Amino acid sequence: MRGLVFDIKRYAIHDGPGIRTSVFFKGCPLRCWWCHNPEGQRPHPEMLYYSSKCIACGICERVCPLGAVRVVDGRVETDRSLCDNCGVCVEHCPTEAREMAGKWYTLEELMEEVERDLPFYRSGGGVTASGGEPLMQAEFVLSFLRRLRERGIHTAVDTSGHVDPEVMRRAVSTTDLFLYDLKVMDPERHALYTGVDNRLILRNLMLLDELGARIWVRFPLIPGINDDFENLRAMGEFVSSLRNVEQLNVLPYHPLGVSKAERLGEEQRRFERPSKELIDKVVATLREYGLVVKVGG
């Protein structure tokens, strides 16, 4: 059994309680316009290109077995329709301008990685499975979470909620805390901005609540997308109807995904970062529903 991971973030303090190690699993069923980790969307390894590091030496052009890379007028161009992400150009790049997003791990290898940080977990921290959508790799991730629990390590799952309800049910027995994303409450608007409607997402959140799971709801605040009163009211009413949501975290938009998308040869929409006034207004509105609302984390 192997899992595909595109990043391991050590000393993470915004992915659950305490100091944590966040493991980012590749593959996601959503295509959010503001995605923070576009390199985590596709369920296979991908080549990232850092133009700022490239010296246009031409080595990548010479070693590419599919002829997908060319140097034109001192600039390197990659035909993504020909590239199969084999990684040969990455291995030969002298300036590390090319990098693979996505590495396969066995359970033993991944446990060895996270256990290097055991001393930090004494802060009340642990390991967070994030993504992408970690539960897309259900069998591997659930086995990973089970191993962590056996070692006495606190586990958290950062999920979009768009997964098979049976997988979500099974995850309860291996997960100490769910970090559950809620983006837009209206199903049609949710489908427009993320590629899927939210009916399954809301049903799974209610399922977790019924099963007594510990839940922190995370709300990515995107100006012009989900900061309107109608959406905030619907979110406040829904979340406040649940018994086991301990807090709601407002996560202000950051354009980090824009540069990551460029490294994949793609374009991503850029939004305005929310002002302090907007953040304060959103927090105040959601608190009117009796919720514990925090900014970040």
Number of C-alpha atoms within 10 A of each C-alpha: 10 16 21 23 25 23 18 18 14 16 17 19 15 12 23 25 19 19 22 29 28 26 22 23 28 31 25 23 18 18 17 21 18 22 24 19 18 27 27 27 19 15 19 17 22 21 21 20 23 16 14 8 12 17 14 19 15 17 15 24 19 14 16 18 14 12 14 16 22 19 16 10 7 11 13 18 15 16 12 14 7 11 17 13 16 15 16 13 23 21 14 15 18 15 14 14 18 23 17 18 19 23 16 17 16 14 17 12 11 17 16 11 14 20 17 11 17 16 11 17 19 14 12 13 24 31 29 29 27 25 28 29 26 28 28 21 17 18 13 19 23 21 15 21 25 18 16 20 17 11 12 10 21 24 23 26 29 25 25 25 25 24 19 14 17 9 15 19 15 12 22 18 14 22 21 19 19 26 26 23 20 21 24 24 21 16 14 14 18 20 16 13 18 19 15 19 20 23 14 16 21 17 14 23 26 18 15 23 17 12 13 13 21 19 23 21 22 25 21 21 22 19 17 10 16 20 19 11 12 12 17 18 15 14 20 20 16 14 22 19 13 15 14 18 23 14 18 28 22 20 17 18 19 18 16 14 20 20 16 21 20 16 20 17 15 12 13 17 12 14 16 11 14 18 11 10 9 15 18 12 13 18 20 13 17 23 16 13 16 12 19 16 19 14 14 14 16
